[in-house]
Amino acid sequence: MTADRVLKALVPHLERLGGRVSLRDLAEHLGQTTQQVRFTLYPLMERGLVRRCWKGVYAITPEGLKHLEAGKTITSGPKGPHAPSPFAPSTLRSRLWRALRLKRVASVDELLVLAAKGNEGNAREDARRYLNALAKAGILDPAYTRSGPQRWLLLRDTGPLAPQWNKRQRRVFDPNEGVSHDLA
């Protein structure tokens, strides 16, 4: 069953009861089960084309009427511009960054407990190099302790995307701020 069909079925009810129709009546009119119609109504409500008046009673909105008058069809899929998830890349460095944001102050070992999956080649060394690069960029500060391992203090939490360290170019790029830090 299409969402367009449900939307069109709401129009005849505009004249009676203030445009409201019960889910049961709508399902009977469409020859569908109430569950099928309910699941079709959810995306229409998300788009603002239908409103729920009270439990089991729905009405078409002015936006829904405009949508029908324009002759548009409702398709499934994204309702807005596609944006990649800020947590899409699951690399050791991105997981280290998330762990740093959680802990604020931590040693390499504490971060690796949270970030390492166990299948990385040399996670400790890669983490140490990455943290040193972030420190040179002014994002972290190595906070030395009298006893125990070196700890890292997060100075600037710039956002959810992990800063990207390019060893060859000796540069850290922060995608949250769009700023590049040269590590000369």
PEMO-V223583 format. One record per backbone hydrogen bond with DSSP energy under -0.5 kcal/mol. CO is the residue of the C=O (numbers start at 0). NH is the residue of the N-H. If there is no record, write none. Layout:
co;nh
CO;NH
CO;NH
This chain:
co;nh
1;5
2;6
3;7
4;8
5;9
6;9
6;10
7;10
7;11
9;12
10;13
11;14
12;18
15;18
16;19
18;59
20;57
21;25
22;26
23;27
24;28
25;29
26;30
26;31
32;36
33;37
34;38
35;39
36;40
37;41
38;42
39;43
40;44
41;45
42;46
43;48
43;49
44;47
48;60
50;52
50;58
53;56
55;22
56;52
56;53
57;20
58;50
60;64
61;65
62;66
63;67
64;68
65;69
66;71
67;70
72;74
84;87
88;90
90;94
91;95
92;96
93;97
94;98
95;99
96;100
97;101
98;102
99;103
102;104
103;153
105;151
106;110
107;111
108;112
109;113
110;114
111;115
121;125
122;126
123;127
124;128
125;129
126;130
127;131
128;132
129;133
130;134
131;135
132;136
133;138
133;139
134;137
138;154
138;155
140;142
140;152
141;143
142;150
149;107
150;142
151;105
152;140
152;154
155;157
162;164
163;165
163;172
164;166
165;169
165;170
169;182
170;165
171;173
171;180
172;163
172;174
173;177
173;178
178;173
179;181
180;171
